[in-house]
Amino acid sequence: MTETINISLPENIADITLDQYVRFEELRAKESSMTPQRMVERVVSLFTGIKNKDIKKLAYKDFQEIANQITLA
């Protein structure tokens, strides 16, 4: 059984809150201590509101699409 969830993704910098931006910069400062996969998971969690433990439950294709959309924003 699959579960459907609705998320809002930022489309550009105007869609990102100041808090999200500050937390993103904090993540970037710690990036060297994380694997690239972990960094992307944390960024997706930050900008979607999906809990870190639930990120791992996403289908790989969905995860990649979300990560790409956030990168483009």
Residue, then its C-alpha position, 0 to 999 in steps of 0.5 A: m500500500t502506498e501513502t499519498i502526501n501533499i507537500s509544498l516546494p519552494e519555487n524560488i528564493a521568495d518562497i523560503t522563510l528567513d528561518q529556513y534560510v538560516r537553518f540551510e546556512e547552518l547545514r552548509a557549514k556542517e556539510s563537510s561532516m556529512t555524506p552527500q546523501r545525508m546533506v540532501e536528505r536534510v535539505v529536503s526535510l528542511f524545505t518540505g517539512i517531512k521528518n528525517k525518518d520519513i524521508k527514507k520512506l520516499a520512493y527514490k524517484d520521488f526523492q530525486e524529483i523533490a531534491n531537484q525542484i529544491t535545487l532549481a528554486 
